[in-house]
């Protein structure tokens, strides 16, 4: 049996840590897939339970030097880790600040006769020791873990760079104390190592807080479930824990209460706030037969509902699981980054060693300048920014999508959605409402009287057309009598007795079978049929008195959504199994020029495949029914509506939790904005390294007009640049959700509604 688990991991410091865990997990027998994210600090592992257990996977991660915390312990473990990092940073500042001031005072001749006193070196050593031994301890531990697992990460670079500066300074201090003169030099760099460590710790602290904000919205989603539900049993109210609700239970939901589980309204009407899923603030009216979703808010009336999905099967639980899985997954662009980071640290270490040897032996600058350049290269080349560039943006993109009711199945779907060039829309239930409604009443008499009479005749009908007529009468508040006699004529209509009148309602064929003249309404009937409407002829006592027209009406937002898709550069095609006349009429109303009609389910998949062959870009299929499933699977991106069938949602790469088609262009915009952010992040991450590594190696040194701080690039500046690169990448990802973010304005999205 296949099972997926999400394990919270502590002790990771950079992308190499995630690569190490992922690599070792994938080597385990029984592991089918494994992804580890530095941004979420989770490992998503899919495994065969007949071969492997969760405990074995946890033990493997711990053997690698990391820890896995339980779900109940996660918040406390994260909080404890945050407190520890704050303490480390505080200790770093307390000891580094005076150390830095003493060092600068000595260099600027502000210490007077103390400047040459040997005890000052020992004082600086005493201030640097807590920073090197406590604040930097994580980097030594992480570096040892990485080397033990035959990899090299940021911890190795930081530990190597600061250790060189610290132990060189200690050697100079001891040598001077033993009277060895300037054999090893006279200047110490305790403050360099301490400032580097403290700056990096500050960057990590800011980075951790930013990642915490990114996770906050998702963490709140499970808290939206109410803790209890009111179950009705034999007319008695029973308040029970939400865990005890079973499928089929009848529940009472009062105004102001949350819907406890997914279900169907049995009685009562109310306005339901579904903004947690759709982002729309306007409540949705619900009545008998309508579906309601767990965690949405009942605002006005009292409802009784029947539970249909509970626990992990509710829409909210599936949403949380899907978003967590998506945030763990990596889009294709991340594979390139992973390949670079796997070789990055060894290459940088090699460059640092070569630079050190060149400056010491070939250029003859001496040990100390060569050592400083080695430290600068090691510190500035941290791959953290590269590791954070993609996952932080993916987290923000999927989080915003979830808040707007747009669920991406994985990182690849999030990336590819922005490259769509062709969008294929199914007609029934996607472009249209998926149910028949009364659209026209044509009569020489009173419209209400005709509708009231027709509804009375159709009252006993189970056909969707008859139900549409009855529903229209109810919405107008008309009294509906009970027919004295009723007979359904399969495929044609009905006959009935209403108040002593003989009533025939149906298609033209049924009217003609009763030899009733139709000439008076033939022109109007032809017009309605040309508009893709089903025409009902109404005859009373062998005389046609009017026409009713019903249709599966176009969704109110369909035109706007199609127009937005065109604006985004997409070609829009409508696909349906209906006849050509109906299809053309609906497409014309929706302003779609390309129509494929009279298609069987297998024809739809073949049509999508043909479009893929004819177009150089990606093709999306949007549908909601079982018959759309083959086409959803065939498309480059399958998009289902949350109101559709389970199999359609499971097959699709993207799910809209609501039926609003404007989610389609929103999904494309969100994908493009996320990919733009990822590319910006990667540019800046690579830019820092490509620019600063040559500078640290001395590329600008021959240029006398360049300020000395850049010609030499002191390791402290390198540390600041490295910390800033990681923080800037995370902050750039956060811009996706800021209220006044240029990215949101550019893609036309409103700020996600807080959950």
C-alpha positions in Angstrom: 0.0 0.0 0.0 1.3 3.5 -0.9 1.4 6.2 1.8 2.6 9.7 1.9 3.9 11.4 5.0 5.1 15.0 5.8 7.8 15.0 8.4 8.9 18.3 10.1 12.7 18.4 10.2 15.0 20.5 12.3 18.8 21.1 12.0 18.8 22.0 8.3 20.9 25.1 7.4 21.1 25.2 3.6 20.1 23.5 0.3 22.9 21.0 0.5 21.3 19.7 3.7 18.0 19.1 1.8 19.9 17.5 -1.0 21.7 15.1 1.4 18.4 14.0 3.0 16.6 13.6 -0.3 19.5 11.6 -1.8 19.7 9.1 1.1 15.9 8.7 1.3 15.6 7.9 -2.4 18.2 5.2 -2.0 16.0 3.4 0.6 14.1 0.3 -0.6 10.4 1.1 -0.6 10.7 4.8 -1.0 8.8 5.8 -4.1 9.4 9.6 -4.0 11.0 12.0 -1.6 11.3 15.8 -1.6 12.8 18.0 1.2 12.2 21.7 1.3 14.5 24.2 3.1 11.7 26.8 2.9 9.0 24.7 4.7 11.5 22.5 6.6 9.4 19.5 5.8 10.2 16.2 4.1 7.4 14.7 1.9 8.0 11.0 1.5 5.9 8.5 -0.5 6.7 4.9 0.4 5.4 1.3 0.1 4.1 0.3 3.6 4.6 -3.4 2.8 8.4 -2.7 2.5 9.1 0.2 4.8 7.7 1.9 7.9 7.5 5.5 8.9 9.7 4.8 11.9 12.5 3.5 9.7 12.4 6.7 7.6 12.6 8.8 10.7 15.6 6.8 12.0 17.3 7.3 8.7 16.9 11.0 8.8 18.2 11.1 12.4 21.2 8.9 11.4 22.1 11.7 8.9 22.4 14.1 11.8 19.0 15.8 11.6 16.0 15.5 13.8 12.3 14.8 13.1 9.8 16.2 15.5 6.3 14.9 16.1 3.3 16.8 14.8 2.2 17.8 18.3 5.7 18.9 19.2 6.4 20.8 16.0 5.3 24.3 17.2 7.1 24.0 20.4 10.2 22.6 18.7 10.2 25.5 16.2 9.6 28.0 18.9 12.5 26.5 21.0 14.8 26.7 18.0 13.8 30.3 17.3 14.6 31.2 21.0 17.9 29.5 20.7 18.8 31.4 17.5 17.8 34.7 19.2 20.0 33.8 22.1 22.9 33.0 19.9 22.5 36.3 18.0 22.2 38.2 21.3 25.4 36.6 22.6 27.1 37.4 19.3 26.2 41.1 19.5 27.2 41.4 23.2 30.7 40.1 22.5 31.2 41.2 18.9 30.4 44.9 19.4 33.1 45.6 22.0 35.5 43.4 20.0 34.8 45.4 16.9 35.2 48.7 18.7 38.5 47.7 20.2 39.9 46.5 16.9 38.8 49.7 15.1 40.2 51.8 17.9 43.6 50.0 17.7 43.7 50.4 13.9 42.7 54.1 14.1 45.3 54.8 16.9 42.5 55.7 19.4 43.8 53.4 22.2 47.0 55.3 22.9 49.7 53.2 24.6 47.2 50.3 25.0 47.4 49.8 21.2 50.6 47.9 21.5 49.9 46.1 24.8 49.9 42.3 24.3 47.1 41.8 26.8 44.7 43.6 24.3 45.2 40.6 22.0 44.2 38.2 24.8 41.2 40.5 25.6 40.1 40.2 22.0 40.6 36.5 22.1 38.4 36.3 25.2 35.6 38.3 23.5 35.9 36.2 20.3 35.9 32.8 22.0 32.1 32.7 23.0 31.2 33.8 19.4 33.4 31.2 17.8 32.6 28.4 20.3 28.8 29.1 20.9 27.3 31.3 18.3 29.1 29.4 15.5 28.6 26.0 17.0 25.8 25.1 14.6 28.1 25.7 11.6 30.7 23.3 12.9 28.1 20.6 13.6 26.4 21.2 10.3 29.8 21.1 8.5 30.8 17.8 10.1 27.4 16.3 9.2 27.8 17.4 5.6 31.4 16.0 5.3 30.4 12.8 7.0 27.6 12.4 4.4 30.2 13.1 1.6 28.8 16.5 0.7 29.8 20.1 1.4 27.4 22.9 2.4 27.2 26.5 3.7 28.2 25.3 7.1 31.5 24.0 5.7 32.3 27.4 4.1 31.4 29.4 7.2 33.3 27.1 9.6 36.4 27.0 7.4 36.5 30.7 6.7 36.0 31.9 10.3 38.2 29.1 11.8 41.1 30.3 9.5 40.7 33.9 10.8 40.2 32.8 14.4 43.0 30.3 14.7 45.5 32.3 12.7 44.9 35.2 15.2 45.3 32.9 18.1 48.6 31.6 16.6 49.8 35.2 16.3 48.8 36.0 19.8 50.6 33.0 21.3 53.7 33.6 19.1 54.0 37.2 20.2 53.5 36.1 23.9 56.4 33.6 23.5 58.7 36.3 22.0 58.5 34.8 18.5 58.3 38.4 17.1 56.6 38.9 13.8 57.2 35.4 12.5 53.5 34.9 12.0 52.6 38.6 11.6 51.5 41.1 14.3 47.9 41.8 13.4 45.0 39.7 14.7 41.6 39.2 13.0 39.5 38.0 15.9 36.9 40.7 15.1 36.7 39.5 11.5 35.6 36.0 12.5 33.2 37.3 15.1 31.5 39.9 12.8 31.2 37.3 10.0 29.4 34.8 12.4 27.1 37.5 13.9 26.1 38.9 10.6 25.3 35.5 9.2 23.4 34.7 12.3 21.4 37.9 11.9 20.6 36.9 8.3 19.5 33.5 9.4 17.2 35.1 12.0 15.6 37.4 9.6 15.3 34.6 7.1 13.6 32.3 9.7 11.1 35.0 10.6 10.2 35.6 6.9 9.7 31.8 6.4 7.5 31.7 9.5 5.3 34.4 7.9 5.1 32.3 4.7 3.9 29.3 6.7 1.5 31.2 8.9 -1.5 31.2 6.6 -1.3 27.5 5.9 -0.9 26.7 9.6 -4.2 28.6 10.3 -6.2 26.5 7.9 -6.7 23.4 10.1 -7.7 25.7 12.9 -10.8 26.8 10.9 -12.5 23.5 11.7 -15.0 23.8 14.6 -14.3 21.6 17.6 -17.8 20.4 18.0 -21.0 19.7 16.0 -24.7 19.5 16.9 -26.1 16.2 15.8 -29.8 15.5 15.6 -30.9 12.1 16.7 -34.6 11.3 17.1 -35.3 15.0 17.3 -32.8 15.5 20.1 -29.8 17.8 19.9 -26.4 16.2 20.8 -23.3 18.3 21.0 -20.4 16.0 20.1 -16.7 16.4 19.2 -16.1 16.9 15.5 -14.2 13.6 15.4 -17.4 11.7 16.2 -19.4 12.9 13.3 -20.1 10.1 10.8 -21.2 10.1 7.2 -25.0 10.3 7.0 -25.4 12.1 10.3 -27.9 14.9 10.4 -26.4 18.1 11.8 -27.9 21.4 13.0 -26.0 24.6 12.1 -27.2 27.8 13.7 -26.4 31.3 12.4 -22.9 32.4 13.2 -21.6 28.9 13.4 -19.1 27.2 11.1 -20.2 24.3 8.9 -18.6 21.3 10.7 -18.1 18.9 7.8 -18.8 18.7 4.1 -22.5 17.9 3.4 -25.8 18.7 1.7 -28.5 21.0 3.1 -31.7 19.0 4.0 -33.8 21.9 5.2 -33.6 25.7 5.8 -32.0 28.5 3.8 -29.1 30.7 4.6 -26.2 32.8 3.2 -22.9 31.1 3.5 -19.6 32.9 3.7 -17.2 30.8 1.5 -14.4 33.3 1.4 -12.0 30.8 3.0 -12.0 28.9 -0.3 -13.0 31.4 -2.9 -11.6 34.7 -1.6 -15.0 36.3 -2.5 -16.6 38.3 0.3 -20.1 38.0 -1.1 -22.1 35.2 0.7 -23.6 32.4 -1.3 -27.3 31.5 -0.8 -27.9 27.9 0.1 -31.0 25.8 0.3 -32.2 22.2 0.3 -30.1 20.1 -2.0 -27.1 22.5 -2.1 -23.7 21.4 -1.0 -21.9 23.1 1.9 -18.3 22.9 2.9 -16.6 22.5 6.2 -15.2 25.6 7.8 -17.4 28.0 5.8 -19.6 30.3 7.9 -23.4 30.1 8.2 -24.4 33.8 8.4 -28.2 34.0 8.5 -30.6 31.1 8.6 -30.7 27.9 10.5 -29.8 24.8 8.5 -30.0 21.1 8.9 -27.5 19.2 6.8 -26.4 15.6 6.1 -22.7 14.8 6.4 -21.2 13.5 3.2 -17.5 13.8 3.8 -15.7 13.9 7.2 -12.1 14.2 8.5 -9.4 13.9 5.9 -12.0 13.6 3.1 -13.4 17.2 3.5 -12.5 19.8 1.0 -10.5 21.8 3.6 -8.5 18.8 4.6 -7.8 18.0 1.0 -6.8 21.6 0.4 -4.3 21.6 3.3 -2.8 18.3 2.2 -2.6 19.4 -1.5 -0.9 22.7 -0.6 1.6 21.0 1.7 2.4 18.5 -1.1 2.8 21.3 -3.6 5.0 23.4 -1.4 7.3 20.4 -1.0 7.5 19.6 -4.7 10.0 21.2 -6.9 9.3 22.8 -10.3 11.5 21.8 -13.2 13.6 25.0 -12.9 14.7 23.9 -9.4 16.5 20.9 -11.0 19.0 23.2 -12.6 19.6 24.9 -9.3 20.1 21.6 -7.5 22.6 20.5 -10.1 24.5 23.8 -9.6 24.5 23.7 -5.7 25.7 20.1 -5.6 29.0 21.2 -7.2 29.1 24.8 -6.0 30.7 24.3 -2.6 33.6 22.1 -3.8 34.3 24.5 -6.7 34.3 27.5 -4.4 36.6 25.8 -2.0 39.0 25.0 -4.8 38.9 28.6 -6.0 39.6 29.8 -2.5 42.6 27.5 -2.1 44.0 28.5 -5.5 43.5 32.2 -4.7 45.3 31.7 -1.4 48.3 30.0 -3.0 48.5 32.5 -5.8 48.5 35.5 -3.5 50.9 34.0 -1.0 53.5 32.3 -3.4 53.1 33.8 -6.9 52.3 37.4 -6.1 54.2 37.3 -2.8 51.7 39.4 -0.9 52.3 37.4 2.3 50.4 34.9 4.3 47.9 37.4 5.9 46.6 39.1 2.8 46.3 35.7 1.1 44.5 34.3 4.1 42.0 37.2 4.1 41.2 36.6 0.5 40.6 32.9 1.2 38.2 33.8 4.0 36.4 36.4 1.9 35.8 33.9 -0.9 34.6 31.2 1.4 32.2 33.5 3.2 30.7 35.4 0.2 30.0 32.2 -1.8 27.4 30.8 0.5 24.8 28.9 -1.7 21.9 29.8 0.7 20.3 32.3 -1.7 20.3 29.7 -4.5 18.6 27.2 -2.2 15.9 29.6 -1.1 15.3 31.3 -4.5 12.8 28.7 -5.8 11.0 27.2 -2.7 10.2 30.5 -1.1 8.5 31.7 -4.2 6.7 28.4 -4.7 5.4 28.6 -1.1 4.1 32.1 -1.6 2.6 31.2 -5.0 0.8 28.1 -3.7 -0.3 29.9 -0.5 -1.8 32.8 -2.4 -3.5 30.4 -4.8 -5.0 28.4 -1.9 -6.4 31.6 -0.4 -8.0 32.4 -3.8 -9.3 28.9 -4.3 -6.7 27.9 -6.8 -4.9 24.6 -6.0 -1.8 23.5 -7.9 -1.1 19.8 -7.6 2.6 20.3 -7.6 5.4 22.8 -8.4 5.5 21.7 -12.0 1.9 22.6 -12.5 2.6 26.0 -10.9 5.5 26.6 -13.3 3.8 25.3 -16.5 0.5 27.1 -16.1 2.1 30.4 -17.0 3.2 29.0 -20.4 -0.2 28.1 -21.6 -1.1 29.2 -25.1 -4.3 27.3 -25.7 -7.2 26.9 -23.3 -9.9 24.4 -24.1 -13.2 24.9 -22.2 -15.8 22.2 -21.8 -19.3 23.7 -22.3 -21.7 22.0 -19.8 -21.0 22.9 -16.2 -17.8 24.8 -17.1 -18.9 27.6 -19.4 -22.6 27.1 -18.5 -24.3 26.6 -15.2 -24.8 22.9 -15.8 -28.5 23.1 -15.0 -31.6 24.1 -17.0 -33.4 27.4 -16.1 -36.4 29.2 -17.6 -35.2 31.9 -19.9 -38.3 33.1 -21.9 -42.1 33.2 -21.7 -43.9 34.1 -24.9 -47.7 34.4 -24.8 -50.6 36.6 -25.9 -52.0 36.4 -22.4 -50.6 37.0 -18.9 -47.1 35.6 -18.4 -47.6 34.7 -14.8 -50.8 32.8 -15.5 -49.1 30.8 -18.3 -46.2 30.0 -16.0 -48.5 29.1 -13.1 -50.5 26.8 -15.3 -47.4 25.2 -16.8 -45.8 24.6 -13.4 -49.0 22.9 -12.1 -49.0 20.6 -15.1 -45.3 19.8 -14.6 -45.5 19.4 -10.9 -45.4 15.6 -11.1 -42.5 15.6 -13.6 -39.0 14.3 -12.7 -37.5 15.6 -15.9 -34.9 18.4 -15.6 -37.0 20.6 -18.0 -40.2 20.1 -15.9 -38.2 20.9 -12.7 -36.9 24.1 -14.3 -40.4 25.3 -15.0 -41.6 24.5 -11.4 -38.5 26.2 -9.9 -39.2 29.3 -11.9 -42.7 29.5 -10.6 -41.6 29.0 -7.0 -39.0 31.8 -7.4 -41.8 34.1 -8.5 -43.9 33.2 -5.5 -46.7 31.6 -7.6 -49.1 29.1 -6.1 -48.8 25.8 -7.8 -51.9 23.5 -8.0 -51.8 19.8 -8.1 -52.7 18.3 -11.5 -55.8 16.0 -11.5 -54.2 13.8 -14.1 -50.6 13.5 -15.3 -48.9 11.5 -18.0 -45.3 11.7 -19.2 -44.7 11.1 -22.8 -41.1 9.9 -23.1 -39.0 12.0 -25.3 -41.7 14.5 -26.0 -43.3 16.1 -22.9 -46.4 15.7 -20.7 -50.2 15.8 -20.6 -52.2 16.8 -17.6 -55.5 18.0 -16.3 -55.3 21.3 -14.4 -58.5 22.9 -13.0 -60.7 21.3 -15.5 -58.4 22.2 -18.4 -56.6 19.8 -20.7 -52.9 20.8 -20.9 -50.3 19.6 -23.3 -46.6 20.7 -22.8 -43.8 19.5 -24.9 -41.9 19.7 -28.1 -43.4 20.5 -31.5 -43.8 16.8 -32.3 -46.0 16.3 -29.3 -48.3 19.2 -30.3 -48.5 17.9 -33.8 -49.4 14.4 -32.6 -52.5 16.1 -31.0 -53.3 17.9 -34.2 -53.0 21.3 -32.6 -52.3 24.2 -35.0 -48.9 25.9 -34.4 -48.6 28.6 -37.0 -49.0 31.5 -34.6 -45.8 30.8 -32.7 -43.6 29.1 -35.4 -41.4 32.2 -36.1 -40.7 32.8 -32.4 -40.0 29.1 -31.8 -37.4 29.1 -34.6 -35.7 32.2 -33.1 -35.5 30.6 -29.7 -34.0 27.4 -31.1 -31.4 29.4 -32.9 -30.4 30.7 -29.5 -29.7 27.2 -28.3 -32.8 27.1 -26.2 -35.2 24.2 -25.7 -38.7 25.3 -26.7 -41.8 24.1 -24.8 -45.1 24.5 -26.6 -48.0 25.1 -24.2 -51.5 24.0 -25.4 -54.7 24.4 -23.4 -57.9 22.7 -24.5 -56.3 22.1 -28.0 -55.1 25.7 -28.5 -51.5 26.8 -28.4 -51.4 29.7 -25.8 -47.7 30.3 -25.6 -44.1 29.1 -25.5 -41.6 28.6 -22.7 -37.9 28.3 -23.3 -35.3 26.7 -21.0 -31.6 26.6 -21.4 -28.4 25.8 -19.7 -27.4 29.4 -19.4 -23.9 30.8 -19.7 -22.2 31.6 -16.5 -22.3 35.3 -15.7 -18.5 35.6 -15.5 -17.8 33.5 -18.6 -17.5 36.4 -21.1 -15.1 38.3 -18.8 -13.0 35.2 -18.2 -12.7 34.4 -21.9 -11.8 38.1 -22.6 -9.1 37.9 -19.9 -7.7 34.7 -21.4 -7.4 36.4 -24.8 -5.7 39.4 -23.2 -3.1 37.0 -21.7 -2.3 35.8 -25.2 -4.2 32.5 -25.0 -6.3 30.9 -27.8 -9.6 29.8 -26.4 -11.5 26.7 -27.8 -14.9 25.4 -26.7 -15.5 21.7 -26.7 -18.8 19.9 -26.2 -20.8 16.8 -27.0 -23.9 18.9 -27.9 -25.1 19.5 -31.5 -23.5 22.1 -33.7 -26.4 24.6 -33.5 -26.4 24.7 -29.7 -22.6 24.8 -29.5 -22.3 27.7 -31.9 -25.0 29.7 -30.1 -23.2 29.3 -26.7 -19.8 30.0 -28.2 -21.1 33.2 -29.8 -22.5 34.4 -26.5 -19.2 33.6 -24.8 -17.3 35.3 -27.7 -15.4 32.1 -28.5 -14.6 31.7 -32.2 -13.2 28.1 -32.2 -15.8 25.4 -31.5 -15.6 21.6 -31.4 -19.0 20.0 -31.2 -20.7 16.6 -31.1 -17.6 15.0 -29.4 -17.7 11.8 -27.4 -15.5 11.5 -24.3 -12.7 9.7 -26.2 -13.0 12.2 -29.0 -12.3 15.0 -26.5 -8.9 13.5 -25.6 -8.0 13.0 -29.2 -9.0 16.6 -30.0 -6.7 17.8 -27.2 -3.9 15.7 -28.5 -4.4 17.2 -32.0 -4.2 20.7 -30.5 -1.0 19.8 -28.8 0.5 18.6 -32.1 -0.6 21.8 -33.9 0.5 24.3 -31.3 4.1 25.0 -30.1 2.9 26.1 -26.6 1.1 24.2 -23.9 -2.6 23.2 -24.0 -5.0 23.3 -21.0 -8.2 21.4 -20.7 -10.9 22.8 -18.3 -13.7 20.5 -17.3 -15.7 19.1 -14.4 -17.4 15.9 -15.5 -16.5 12.2 -15.7 -16.6 12.5 -19.5 -13.9 15.2 -19.3 -11.4 13.0 -17.5 -9.6 11.5 -20.5 -9.1 15.0 -21.9 -7.9 16.4 -18.5 -5.3 13.6 -18.4 -4.2 14.2 -22.0 -3.7 18.0 -21.6 -0.4 19.6 -20.6 -2.4 21.2 -17.8 -5.7 19.7 -16.7 -7.9 22.2 -14.8 -11.0 21.0 -12.9 -13.7 22.9 -11.1 -14.2 22.3 -7.4 -17.9 21.7 -8.1 -17.1 18.9 -10.5 -16.8 15.1 -10.0 -14.2 13.6 -7.7 -12.4 11.8 -10.6 -12.1 15.1 -12.5 -10.5 16.8 -9.5 -8.1 13.9 -9.0 -7.0 13.8 -12.6 -6.5 17.6 -12.9 -3.2 19.4 -12.3 -5.0 22.5 -11.1 -8.3 22.7 -9.2 -10.5 25.7 -8.8 -12.3 25.3 -5.5 -15.2 27.3 -6.8 -16.9 27.4 -10.2 -15.9 31.0 -11.1 -14.1 30.9 -14.4 -12.2 34.0 -13.6 -9.9 31.8 -11.6 -8.5 30.6 -14.9 -6.7 33.8 -15.8 -5.9 34.4 -12.2 -4.1 31.0 -12.1 -2.1 31.9 -15.2 -1.2 35.3 -13.8 -0.2 33.8 -10.5 2.0 31.3 -12.3 3.7 34.0 -14.3 4.2 36.2 -11.3 5.7 33.3 -9.3 8.0 32.3 -12.1 9.0 36.0 -12.6 9.9 36.1 -8.9 11.9 32.8 -9.1 13.9 34.1 -12.0 14.5 37.4 -10.2 15.7 35.5 -7.1 18.0 33.2 -9.1 19.4 36.2 -10.9 20.3 38.0 -7.7 21.6 34.8 -6.1 23.9 34.1 -9.0 24.7 37.8 -9.4 26.1 38.1 -5.9 28.4 35.1 -6.4 29.5 35.9 -9.9 30.3 39.5 -8.9 31.8 39.0 -5.5 33.9 35.9 -5.9 36.2 37.5 -8.5 36.3 40.7 -6.4 37.2 38.6 -3.3 39.9 36.9 -5.3 41.5 40.2 -6.2 40.2 41.0 -9.7 39.9 44.7 -8.9 43.1 45.0 -7.0 45.2 46.4 -10.0 42.6 49.2 -10.5 43.9 52.0 -8.4 40.9 54.2 -8.9 38.6 51.7 -7.2 38.1 52.2 -3.5 40.4 49.9 -1.4 37.4 48.4 0.4 36.3 46.8 -2.9 39.8 46.1 -4.1 40.5 44.0 -1.1 36.8 43.1 -0.1 37.3 42.6 3.6 35.7 39.4 4.9 33.3 41.4 7.0 31.9 43.0 3.9 31.7 39.6 2.3 29.7 38.3 5.2 27.3 41.2 5.0 26.8 40.6 1.3 26.2 36.9 1.8 23.6 37.5 4.5 21.9 40.2 2.5 21.7 38.0 -0.6 19.6 35.4 1.4 17.4 37.9 3.1 16.8 39.8 -0.2 15.7 36.6 -1.9 13.1 35.8 0.9 11.9 39.4 0.9 11.4 39.4 -2.8 9.3 36.3 -2.5 7.2 37.9 0.2 6.4 40.8 -2.2 3.9 38.4 -3.9 1.5 38.9 -1.0 2.1 42.5 0.1 -0.9 44.7 -0.3 0.9 47.3 -2.4 3.2 44.9 -4.2 3.9 46.0 -7.8 3.7 42.3 -8.8 0.1 42.0 -7.6 -0.8 45.2 -9.5 1.0 44.0 -12.6 -0.9 40.7 -12.7 -4.2 42.3 -11.8 -4.7 40.3 -8.6 -6.2 41.6 -5.4 -4.5 40.9 -2.1 -5.4 37.4 -0.8 -8.1 37.5 1.8 -6.8 36.6 5.2 -8.0 33.3 6.6 
